[in-house]
Amino acid sequence: MDLPAYLTQAAPDEWHQVAWNWNWDSGVEALQWIIRQPMCDRGTALLVYWMGGPRYLAQYTERTEVPHYSLEHYDLLMEIERGYLTGRYTGAEIAFDPHDDEGHDWTGEYADIPYRRPIPQPMYAASPGHKVARRADFDEGYPPGVE
């Protein structure tokens, strides 16, 4: 089975696993698909947002300043941010805390880079819901048996 077919049949908890284990060097298409689904959970959207390095990208005030190699990530994070702030992600079943993702504080990433565009405060708040155990059998975002 290929990843697009898997994603269409998977539940939001599995989308969360794909996003959590995703190798960003593989592109953002799968992540775009996930965050655009009506059933995408707030926790998953928040996870993708923080794993995408919003503090790094906050050094740019406008899209035109972003280097070409970072545009896909920038566009993805801005789409999530807009959706998050306008209430697009209504499900809150999957917990995610950007301050404590299995002991890692994503909000401290790139703290050495001065940022010129503030990250909205709601993006720092933990999403409620149940904790999902990270599955080790996903290979760079791909579930077992999926390519």
N, C-alpha and C positions, 0 to 999 in steps of 0.2 A: 504494500500500500504506500502511496506517496503522501507527503505531508498535507497538501491541500485537502485530499480526501479524508485523511484522519481528522483534521480540524473540523470539518463539517459534521462529523459524526461524534466528536468528543464533547464532553461536558465542560462547564466553566472551570471546575477544579483541574481538569487536564490541560486546559488552555493556560492556566496559571503555572502548571509544571513546565510546559513548553517555554513560556516566557521566562521563568525563573532559571532555566537551564540553557537558554538561548546563547549561541555564539554570535555576537553582533557582527563579526567579520563575514557572516553568511548573508548579510543584508537585513533589511527591516520588513520585507514583504509579509512574512508570517505574523510579525508583531502588529503591523498595520491591520491585517485581517482580524486579528484578535480584538484589538481595541475598538474596531468599528462595529463589532457585533452588539446587537441590542442586549444580549445577556452577559456582556463583559462586566465583570464585577469591579467595584471601586478598588478593591485590594489589588487586583491584577493590573488595572490601569496605573495605579500608584507605583506598583513594582516596576513596570516597564519604564515609567517616567524616571524614577530614581536610578535605575540601572543604566539609563541612557546618558547620564552625566549632565543634569540640568545646570549645575553650578559652573561647569566648564563653559557651557553654551551661553550662560548669563553674562559673559564678558562682552557679548555683542548686543547692541540695543535694537538692531534691525536685521532682517534676513539678508539684506544686501552686503552686510559686513562679514557674514559667515563664510569661511573658506569652503570651496566647492566640495572637498572631501567630507565635510560635516553637514552638508545640507539635508541629506536624508534623515539623519538623527535629529537635527533641529526641527524639521517639519513634523516629524513624528511627535516629538515632545511638545511642540506648540499645539498640535491637534489634541493631544491628551490634556494639556493644561486648559485649553478652551472648553473642552468637553467636561472636564472635572468641575470647573468653576460655574458652568451653566447647568449643571445637574444631569448631564447626559448619562452618567454612570449611576444608576439608581440602586442596583443590587449591592448589598453590603454583607455578603455571606462569608467572604474570605478575608481573614485578618492579614494586614500588612502594616508594619511599623518601619518607616524609613530610618528611624533612629536605632532600631534594633532588629536587623534581619539576620537571624542566627548569630547575633553578637556583632554584626557589622553595622556601622553608622554611615549610611549613604549620604546623609546631609553634610557630613564632614569632608566628603570627596572634593578635591580641587579647591580647598580652602585657601591655598596659596595664590590663587588667581583672583585678582580683583574683579568683582562683577559690577556691571553697569545697569543691568536690568534685574530688578528684584524678583525673586521667586515668590509667588503669592503664598501667604501664610497657610491657607487650607492645604497646600501641597505638603506641608510638614507634619500634618496631623495623621496619626495612625488610623487606619481603616478598621472598623469593628468586624467581627465575624469569627468563624472558627479557624483555628490554626491548621494549616495544611503542612504535613510532613514532606520535606523535600525528598523526592525520589532519586536515588543514585543511578537507576537504570536508564535514565534519559541521557543520550549522547549528544552533547552540544545542542540541546533543545529537541532532539528527535526521540520520540518514544521507541521502545524496543520493536523491531520489525518494520519500522517506517523509515523511508528514505526520501 
